[in-house]
């Protein structure tokens, strides 16, 4: 039986620190957070996939 190793994506620590989540659509990364109290998703930023998103979000 083969073992499966699950790893966190690059930059996961930064997203966690900023309380953000990330998904993608076509060639774009979408950064957002979900407010559980109001059940609203707030889109923070949409960046082209090849952008250095980690450095952009650190600003």
C-alpha positions in Angstrom: 0.0 0.0 0.0 1.4 3.4 -1.0 1.5 6.2 1.5 0.1 9.6 0.6 1.8 12.8 1.8 -0.2 15.9 1.9 1.7 19.1 1.9 0.6 22.7 2.3 1.0 24.9 -0.8 3.8 27.4 -1.0 2.9 30.6 0.9 0.3 28.9 3.1 1.9 30.4 6.2 1.5 33.9 4.8 -2.2 33.3 3.9 -2.8 31.8 7.4 -1.1 34.8 9.0 -3.3 37.2 7.0 -6.5 35.1 7.6 -6.9 34.8 3.9 -7.9 31.9 1.6 -6.9 31.5 -2.0 -8.6 29.9 -5.0 -8.0 30.3 -8.7 -10.0 30.8 -11.9 -8.3 30.5 -15.3 -5.0 32.3 -15.0 -5.9 34.3 -11.9 -5.5 33.8 -8.1 -8.3 35.0 -6.0 -7.6 36.0 -2.4 -10.6 36.3 0.0 -11.8 35.8 3.5 -15.1 34.4 4.7 -17.0 36.2 7.5 -18.8 33.4 9.4 -21.0 35.8 11.3 -22.5 37.5 8.2 -21.9 34.5 5.9 -20.3 36.9 3.3 -17.2 36.3 1.2 -15.0 39.3 0.9 -12.7 39.3 -2.2 -9.5 41.1 -1.3 -7.5 40.8 -4.4 -7.3 39.1 -7.8 -3.9 38.7 -9.3 -2.5 37.2 -12.5 -1.2 33.7 -11.8 2.4 34.5 -12.6 2.5 37.5 -10.3 4.7 37.3 -7.2 1.6 37.2 -4.9 3.5 36.5 -1.7 5.5 39.8 -2.0 2.5 41.7 -3.1 0.4 40.6 -0.1 3.2 41.4 2.3 3.0 45.1 1.4 
